[in-house]
Amino acid sequence: MALLTYTLMRLGLVLGAGAVLYVLGVRSWLLVVLAVLMGAGLSYVLLDPQRQAAARTLERRMGGQPTRVERSVERYAEEEDAELDMVESETTTQEDSSDADRDDADETDKPRGEGHTASG
């Protein structure tokens, strides 16, 4: 009921602003644009308690469930995390294999006699 009340009061403000502008001589599309702008401004200032009640009503209806936008953002974040994990694992694998290649190259560069001590 709070949502309906708020919506009807906002509509009343827009129509009231339109009536005042019409009496003042504003006509055509400018009447509609100015009435909507004035109604929006007036509703923001005058209808704060009704707006808060409507917001609480919507929040209760949602029951703490994420909105469609929140679900979409969460899904994209999970996809991005999966891609980053895949890139990081590929990078780690490549670094490990290049480390092993360097170790093999270091061992082949050493002369055979080095590093071995003959016990007598």
C-alpha positions, 0 to 999 in steps of 0.5 A, spaced: 500 500 500 505 504 501 508 503 494 501 505 491 500 511 495 507 514 494 506 513 486 499 516 486 502 522 490 508 523 485 503 523 480 499 528 483 505 532 484 506 532 477 499 533 475 499 539 480 505 542 477 502 541 470 496 545 472 500 551 475 504 551 469 498 551 464 495 557 468 501 561 467 501 560 460 506 554 458 504 550 453 506 544 448 512 539 450 515 544 454 509 544 459 510 536 460 517 537 461 517 542 466 511 539 469 515 532 470 521 536 472 518 540 478 514 534 480 520 530 481 523 535 485 517 536 489 516 529 490 524 528 493 523 534 498 516 533 500 515 525 500 521 523 503 517 519 509 512 516 503 519 514 499 522 511 505 516 507 507 515 504 499 523 502 499 521 498 506 515 495 502 520 493 496 525 491 501 520 486 505 518 483 498 525 482 496 526 478 502 533 479 502 534 476 495 539 479 490 536 483 485 537 481 477 543 486 477 547 484 483 546 476 480 549 479 474 555 482 477 556 476 481 556 471 475 561 476 471 565 476 477 566 469 478 567 468 470 573 473 471 576 470 477 576 463 473 579 466 467 584 469 472 585 463 475 586 459 469 591 465 466 595 464 473 596 457 473 598 457 466 603 462 468 606 458 474 606 452 469 610 456 464 615 459 469 616 452 473 618 449 466 623 454 464 626 454 471 627 446 470 630 448 463 635 453 466 637 448 471 638 443 466 642 448 462 646 449 468 648 442 469 650 441 462 654 447 462 659 445 468 665 440 467 664 433 469 670 434 474 667 439 478 663 438 484 666 431 485 671 430 490 675 424 489 676 420 496 683 417 497 
